[in-house]
């Protein structure tokens, strides 16, 4: 998967499948499943680091996880999230930090915001850094929302999100994530944009879909949004295995002769 393939996929009506990844082991498994785009999401702050939101994720965190994923991925296109305060301060800082993520192995970066980040997107794309946008419910703004809430329900807010998406396209973004918005609004944005839309909680009309890896595998259950479909229940399997291991060690049934050297 290359950046031009996003545009081709939209023209041909081929759905784009994206999943988040945070380490080398899962990057290899994701590739083996045939998924072509891995997003190194700042969601790692919640599902890996155990924080309440993504706001404490640093550039060093993102660089570390991007290196692991990019080092293992042989075919998938790796997109790295730009964490909070890595691009908001100035164009210069945005370009510098985006460049660091590219040097760490990412093929593109993703940032949150609409019209308010157009200058940042233009600055990065002018230097050849591919940028994916993100509008709707943007997790880095969770405190101003007062929680994780669906965006674009009213006509005024919906129209603003449409304009935000168009502004990102005009600024040079190659795709845009639409998060937690009415499916009708996502369909409208998808129809009006020439670049692909990647939905998460935005209905089936988007040009592609993305889910957090630990959500779809049933590993993370502290908070499960409506739009998440667990395709497995690995937390249950892990608990069962760990409890059995504990029991066998305590009862002297592990290790057996089969697991011992002679």
N, C-alpha and C positions, 0 to 999 in steps of 0.2 A: 504494500500500500504506500503510495506516494501522495504528496499534496494535490497534484493535478487529478488524481483518481477520485477525490471527493466530488469535484465538479462533474466528472464523468458518471459517477454513481447516481447523482441527482438527475442528470439528463436521461439516463437509462432506466431510472426507477428502481435501482438496486439499493436495498436497505443497508445502511452502514452500521456495523455492530461494534460497540465500544464497551470496554469494561475497565474498571480501575485496577491497578496493580502496584504493589509496593516493594516487592523483593524479587530476587532472581528465581527462586523455586516456582513461585506462582506465575512469573512471566513466562517460563518455559511451558507450564501447564496450559496457560491461556493460548499460547501459540499452537500447542498440540491440538487444541480444540478448534483451530482454524480461525480464531478471532484475529482480525488484522490491525486493530487499533487499541493500544493500551494507554490509558490516562493515569499518570502518576498524580493522583489527586491530593490536594491539601486536606481532604477527608481523612488522611492518615492521622491527623490530630485527634480525631474522635475514635476511629476504629483500631488504630495501632497504639497511639500514645495515651488513650483513655481520658482525653480532655472533654469538656462540655461543648466546645465549638472549635472552629478552625483558626481562630484569631491568634493563637500562640505559636502557630507553625512558623518556623524561620526559613530563611534562604538556605542555611546550612542543612536543615532537615530535608528540604526539597532536593538539594544537590546530592545528598547521601542516597536517598531512595531512588532518584533518577539514575544515578550511576549504576546501582544494582540492577534495575529493570533494563536499562539500555545495554548493559554489559551482557545480559542473558538473552535478550530478544534478538533473533537473527533475521526475522522477516517482518514482524509487526512494526507499525509506525508508532513511535512513542511521543506522547504529548505530555508536557509537564505544567502543572498549575503554578502560577505566580502567587506566592503567599501574600497575606496582608502586609501592607506597607513596603512591598518590594517594587511597586510601580506607581503608587499614588502621589509620591512627593514631587517628582519631576520627570520630564522626558528622558533626561540624561540617565537618571537612576533606573528608569524602566528599561532602557536599552541595555545598560550595563548588566542588570540582573537577568534579563532575558538571554543575553549573550552567554552568561555563565551557565544557564540551564542547557543551552545548545552545546556548549563545550563539554557538559557533563554527559551528553549523548542523546538529548531530546531532539526530535525532528521539528518540533513546534512547541509553542507555549500557549497557555490559556489564561485569560484574565477576566474578571467580573466587572460588569458595568456597561452602560450604554453611551449616551451622548457625552457623559462626563469623562469617558476614557478615550474618546476619539483621537485626541492629540497623541496619546500614548501609543495607540495602535498604528497611527500614521508614522510615528517616529520609528517604531520597531520594524514595520514592513518596508520602510524606505531603506533600511539596512539589510534587507533580505531575510528577516526573521519572520517565519510564518506564524500567524496569530489566529487562535480560535477565540471567539467571543463567548459571553455567557450573560444572559438576561433572564428576567423573571425573579424567582426567589434566589437571591444570591447570598450564600451562607456567610460571606464576610460582612454582610450588613444585617445579620440576625438580630443584633441588639437594637438597631433602629426600628426593626419590624416588631420587636417585642416577642420574638419567638419565630419558629419555622412556620410561616403562613403562606398560603396560596396567594399569588399576586395576579393582578389583571382582571379581577372580577367586575369592577366598575368600568363604564365606558371610557372615562377620562384616563384611568390608569392603563387600560387595554391599548388605547391609541398611543399613549406614551411608550409602551413596550414595543409596539410596531415601529414607531419612529426610531427607538433605540436600536432595534435590530437592523433597520435600514442604514442607520448612521455607521454601524460597525461594518456593514458590507461596503459602504462607500469609502470607509477608511482603509480597506484592504484585507479585512478578515476573510479567511477561506472557508469558515464554517461558524455556526453559532449554537451554543447549547441553550435550550429552552427548558427552564426548571420550574416545576410546581405552578402551573397556570392552567386555566380552563382549556380543554382540548379544542374547542372552537377557535379560541384565540391563537393557539399554536398552529392550527390548520391554516388560518388566515396569514400568519407570518410566513409559514412554509410556502404558501402559494405566491406571496408577494416578493419573496427573496429569490435571487438567482443562485445564491450559495446554499449549501445543505444546512438543514437544522438537525440537531441531535437532541432528542427529547429525554427528559427524566421527570416523570410525573406530568407530562404534557400531551398525553394521548397518542393514538396510533398514526396520526397523519404526518408526523415528522419524518424526515428523510433517513433518520437512524435513531438508535436508542443507546443509552449508557446506564449502567447500574454499578453501584459500589460492590466490589467483589465479595466482601464479607457479608453483605446483605443477601446477595443471591445464593450464596452457599449456606446460609442459615447459621453463620458463625457469630454474628453480632445481633443481639436481640434486646439491647437496652432501650432502643427506640426504633420501631419499624414503621416507616411512613406507609400511607395507603398505596403508593405507587410501586412498592417493592413486592416482588413475587419470589419467595425462596424456592430455588430449584433443587435444593438439598437441605439436609438438617445436620450439618457436620458438627455443630456444638453437641448435639445429642450423642452422636457417635463418639466424639472425643471424650465426653464425660463417662460413657460406658467403658471405653478402653482404659481410661485412667483409674477408674474405680476397680476394674478387674485386676489391673497391675498392682495396685495398692493391696488388694485382698490376697493375691498370690504371694507377694513378698512377705506380708505379715504371717501367712499360714505356712511359709516355707515351701511353697509349690513353684516358686521361681527364684533362681534359675534351676532348671532340671539338668540332667546329664547331657541332654541334647544341646543346651546352651553353654556348656562348659568345655574348657580345653583340657587335653590329657597329653 
